[in-house]
Amino acid sequence: MRDKNGETRRERNEAFELDSPEAEVPESGYALWDWFWDLRTAQAPGFSGPSPISNLEMLAWVQLTGNLLRREEIAVLKAMDASYCQAVEAEAEAIREREAG
């Protein structure tokens, strides 16, 4: 997410020589990680941040890709999406605070 200056958190961290954490994905989670980002990049942005991936969007993705999801994988993808939406909202709030001050 970019602030009003077009700068992302990672770019801002680099400018101040701060580390940006990298996601640590276990090898057994690579497929879910890839599927999550495939689903997420197809998601249209909301007016006030990312919209959660709906069941219908997930169903359409399954039909389009031919990937088969088990119930447990759907639950993991939904949890990943909820965490993503929360993180983006927290970043948006930090940008608003930085720009207000």
N, C-alpha and C positions, 0 to 999 in steps of 0.2 A: 504494500500500500504506500502510495506516495503522498507527501505533505504538499502544502501550497507551493513550495519551492521545487517540487518534482523529485524530492529526495526520499529514498526508502530508508527504513531503519538500518538495514545492513550497510548502506552507503554512509549513513550518519555515523554508525559505529566505526567504520573504517576511517572516516575523517578524524575521529578522536582516538584512533588506535585502540579501539575496544574490540574484543572478540564477539563474534556472532555465533551463537550455538548452532551446531548442525544436528539434524535429526539422526538418532541412532536407531536404525531399523534392523532387527534381527533377520538373519537369512530366511528364516521361515515366514517372515512377514513381507518379503519383497513383492509378492503378487498382490497382496491387499494394498500395499503402499502405491503400486503402479495403478491399480484399479481405482483407488481413491482419487488420485490426481487426474486420471482420465475422466471420471465422473465430475470432478470439481471444475475442470477446465471447460466442460460443456455447459456448466451452470451459468445462466445470465446473472450479472450483478444486480443486487437490489438497490433501492434508493438510499437505504440507510445501512449499507453493509451487505455481506453475503447472506443469501437466503439458504436455509437448510435444504439439502437434497431431499426431494419428496419421494414417496414410494413409487409414484407414477414415473418419475424421472429415472429411478433405479430400474424399474421394470422395462422402460424403453431402452435403457443402456444394455440390459441383459439381452433383449431381443435384437438389438443392433449389432452387438459384439459377438453374440453366441456364447459368452462366458456364462457358466452355471455357478450360482451362488447358493451356499448352504445357509440355513437360518443363522448359524453362529457367525458366518462371514458378514451377513447383512447387519447383524448387531454390532460387529466391530466397525464396519464402515460407517454406520450411524453414529457411533461413539466418536470416531475420528472426525466426522463432520461437525459434531457438536463442539468438540475441542477447537477445531479450526475456526468456526464461527465466533466462539468466545475470544480466541486469540486476536482475530481481526478486529473485533469490537474494542478490545483492550488497547490495541495499537491505535485505532481511530480516536479513542478517548485521550490517549497520550499526545497525539498530534494536536487535537483541539486544545488541550491544556497548554502545550508548548506555544501554539500560535496565539493564544489569548494572553499569555504572559510575556 
